[in-house]
Amino acid sequence: MTTGGITGLVLTLAVLLVIIAGIQPLARRLGVASNVLLAAVGVAIGALAAFLLFTSFTDVFNEAARAVVYLRIESQTVITIFLPLLLFQTALTIDVRRLVEDIAPILLLAVVAVVLTTASIGLGLSAVFGVPILGCLLLGAIVATTDPAAVVAIFRDIGAPGRLTRLVEGESILNDATAIALFTVLMGALVTARATGIEEPNADMAWQALSDLGIGLIGGALFGALTGRLVVMLLPLLDDIKPAEATLTVAAAYIIFVTGEYGIGVSGVVAAVVAGLVVSAQGRAHISPENWRHLLAVWDQIAFWAGSMIFVLAALVVPRLMADVDLYDVLTILALALFSLIGRAITLWLLLPVLSMLKLSTRVTHRYRAVILWGGLRGALTLVLALGVVEAPGLSDGLKRFVAVTATGYVLFTLFVNGTTLRPLISWLGLDRLSPVGEVLRRQVLALSLTDVRGAVEEAGRRYDVSPSVVREIAQSYARRADQVTSDTDVEAEIADRERLGVGLVALAVRERGLILDLHDRRTLSTATVDRLLRLTEALLEGGRNEGRLGYMRVVRTALDFERGFRFAYWLHRRLRMDRPLARRLANRFEMLLAFRLAIQELRPYVDERIRPMLGRRIAELIADMLDGRARQVAGALDAMRLQYPDYAEALERRFLARMAERHELARYDTLAQEGLLDAELYDDLYRGVTRAQSRRDDLPRLDLGLDTDELMRRLPLFADLGDELRARVRQLLRPVFVLPRTVIFRQGDKGDGVYFISSGAVEVRIEDRRIRLGRGDFFGEMALLDNRPRSAEIAALGYCQLLFLDADDFRRLMRRDPDLLETFESIARARAAQNRSAAT
């Protein structure tokens, strides 16, 4: 490209960006979606350019008009440049955990509905207009992609329900992947059919198409999951440098898309979407909250540019594609709209209720379904795919025109008919209004806020010596509004306790998540702990929202359980004698319990200051009781670990306080710099000093399980009188074992495999309905070896225990070598047997 050509291209893009910027406030003032206005402006620019170039009206603008009319937009180039960015950003900003709640209906709409819509359009148009079915199916795949931007913008403007927005966003992000994969398969089949002279698809072609589609979707999902996880692992290595983190994710979006689509033969669209979802779900715990917000802001700007630019560029070619439209084309477009609605309606009213019947999804109301049906707007991606058909070699000119004109006309139909009537439809269905519970809560929040504002006005008047009459006038206006709202609101009378409790528990979980992110921002928690805590707070939120108190408390009970990863680390310790994974899990658990304790301490004032005024005394007291129960459980679990590892608990608390001090120190330097008391050089020097100290404390302190055999033997009086030679021999035979609370060490009836010596902790002997507690210095398991019988009792750990294990064969050899030790074991065994017989009688 020449210098002049590059200059013209850059100038054209800059002018388009100016137009895009100006459209945003105009769309807001007109109350229409910006994409609808972008499409209108793009089409208008294209039409005006064609008019100026091909008429004798004036020749002044011919060069500019020629640049627009003959603007070469290659579909593959546009897809490769813009699509990875749009897909990755949408996936990155979506709430993955809320998405998973509705994954069944979303997959139905994004996969099944795309296939049904494609089939409905293909069969319908082929039957009515006599167009070959492969061409009609290709058209169906092209128009199956939905553009959520305009719909979601309308939803947010009018305050549509969150679940409705989530369903539309979730459908759009996944149906693009399905539709593009289906388009690719059908395009290949059409080219092959034309080359071989086959007019209609046969069974072999259909099977091959389905096979290619399945491989593309599943392979893309697996590739996206692996690469998304790799991106998450790389983020912490960038030293919290915001531009580096944003750059990595942008590069990853392109690498994943291009490698998947053109390198390994899977769907690059699916790969980019899944990778974005993985980063969205896991990335927040791997970088600081401030950096995460910056990352999302960067991606929002990138997506705005990419989405707007692709829309305008695609709209510019509309006049060229629709240059010779006739009545037949109009009828085809209307028929396409009808068959598309039929395909989606079958999914929404026949298949979607089946999910509710099978308990795979909560019910989607008829009003939601009507909005989803009418809100299936098509956009730039449909135009780009249609342009790809026009550019494709090996297809007839008639088919190219049929696809281009019909798809383009349908895009315009959905934008200017569906798009402009969607807002009135939502209002008519009442989806822009708060629920009765929401309306009462709104009035309550408004009353509390107005009262707070009145106090702030009076305080500001006193501080800044404002005229008392002015202060009184403004304050009284807020007081009157607050009194009016308060008189109309009785939260306890108008909202049932169960509903208010659900609202309070959701607010509590949201606040707890904020506290965890605040601790993460202070660098007081490790990445693994932050990730687990965020997952737990999300579970608390969903439990409170969906099941109220029962759901919330169920999560509370399971939060302190040892998760599967912990159990696997424990299995590695017991079976393979690998201690490091268990030590790391214990360290993370210790940190998690400390974080829970801190969060619960902060939540109690929140209940008194926020929940009590908003939801009433009874709900606040109930929530406070639940918090007290949580606090007791956490304290018990934490005390058990403190007793076992007091030095480690102290090290964690020292690390936490040091982090807090460093954050306060940095905040102080920021304040002094903003006040002009520190110049840039001095500020940077002080800042580097603190960050160097932070880096030395980044890693979680290593936890020593305390399984040194010599140290454990010194705690056992049984071995105190052994001679040095025998002690050394016994030491070689003993194996240290760490046991978790509530772990069953062996059960009644098990084969005796050895003897256990308690160096620390306590166990419980369970014989029928009797319970006997053994502690430090005791041993158990010897009776089965001495009597050659199965275990006579069940033994379970009451807390964290450090044991020494002596194998059965080694035990017998040791007893033969030391008669005194044998006598000690036998006397204790006789006493225990007598005790058991006495208790039995």
Secondary structure, DSSP 8 states (H G I E B T S, - for coil): --HHHHHHHHHHHHHHHHHHHHHHHHHHHHTS-HHHHHHHHHHHHHHHHHHHHHSSS-STTHHHHHHHHT----HHHHHHHHHHHHHHHHHHHS-HHHHHHTHHHHHIIIIIHHHHHHHHHHHHHHHHH---HHHHHHHHHHHT---HHHHHHHHHHHT--HHHHHHHHHHHHHHHHHHHHHHHHHHHHHHHHHHHT--S--HHHHHHHHHHHHHHHHHHHHHHHHHHHHHHHHGGGGTT-HHHHHHHHHHHHHHHHHIIIIISSS-HHHHHHHHHHHHHHHGGGTS-HHHHHHHHHHHHHHHHHHHHHHHHHHHHTHHHHTTT--HHHHHHHHHHHHHHHHHHHHIIIIIHHHHHHTTSS----HHHHHHHHHT----HHHHHHHHHHHH-TTS-HHHHHHHHHHHHHHHHHIIIIIHHHHHHHHHHHTTTS--HHHHHHHHHHHHHHHHHHHHHHHHHHHHTT--HHHHHHHHHHHHHHHHHHHHT--HHHHS-HHHHHHHHHHHHHHHHHHHHHHHHHTT-S-HHHHHHHHHHHHHHHHHHHHHHHHHHHHHHHHHTS--HHHHHHHHHHHHH---HHHHHHHHHHHHHHHHHHHHHHHHHHHIIIIIHHHH-HHHHHHHHHHHHHHHHHHHHHHHHHHHH-HHHHHHHHHHHHHHHHHHHHHHHHHHHHHTTSS-HHHHHHHHHHHHHHHHHT-S---------HHHHHHT-GGGTT--HHHHHHHHHH-EEEEE-TT-EEE-TT----EEEEEEES-EEEEETTEEEEE-TT-EESHHHHHHT----SEEEESS-EEEEEEEHHHHHHHHHH-HHHHHHHHHHHHHHHHHHHHHH-
